């Protein structure tokens, strides 16, 4: 979805900075690509890039959790259970939403499996987004997507279904109409 959004933004004449984790995606030519490995690196790179941008679209699904302790050596079998403790990672889009200037905007994505619209609306408010795109896990590794675009009050602006390129074009149309033309 990120590559499709970048392509649609480039087609409209925008400069695009893409902060991307390790994915098997070919981004369009003309994108300024910043590669990262961890959610913490994504937060730092996105925060630095956002300072010089008009807006941000958070289409990535970075890890929500990471191990509390990371071993520097192989863990050998002991015959005993191994307990893995996870801690939350920073929320990249919420951090951008909290730091945005009056002339900036943030559009988030909420990938949910249950109560999609409700959970997307909660994320919209909590992350201080200007718009929220609600979609499901069926979009992962698919050329198609089906989304709902929510306004700041949680009202569905548009249901969009089709190729990721079509969805991206419609999302950019709405962003232009609602966030850039005012």
HELIX and SHEET records of a PDB file:
HELIX    1   1 UNK A    2  UNK A   11  1                                  10    
HELIX    2   2 UNK A   39  UNK A   50  1                                  12    
HELIX    3   3 UNK A   92  UNK A   99  1                                   8    
HELIX    4   4 UNK A  116  UNK A  126  1                                  11    
HELIX    5   5 UNK A  137  UNK A  139  5                                   3    
HELIX    6   6 UNK A  164  UNK A  175  1                                  12    
HELIX    7   7 UNK A  176  UNK A  180  3                                   5    
SHEET    1   A 2 UNK A  17  UNK A  20  0                                        
SHEET    2   A 2 UNK A  32  UNK A  35  1                                        
SHEET    1   B 5 UNK A  55  UNK A  58  0                                        
SHEET    2   B 5 UNK A 105  UNK A 111  1                                        
SHEET    3   B 5 UNK A 131  UNK A 135  1                                        
SHEET    4   B 5 UNK A 144  UNK A 150 -1                                        
SHEET    5   B 5 UNK A 156  UNK A 163 -1                                        
SHEET    1   C 2 UNK A  65  UNK A  67  0                                        
SHEET    2   C 2 UNK A  86  UNK A  88 -1                                        
END                                                                             
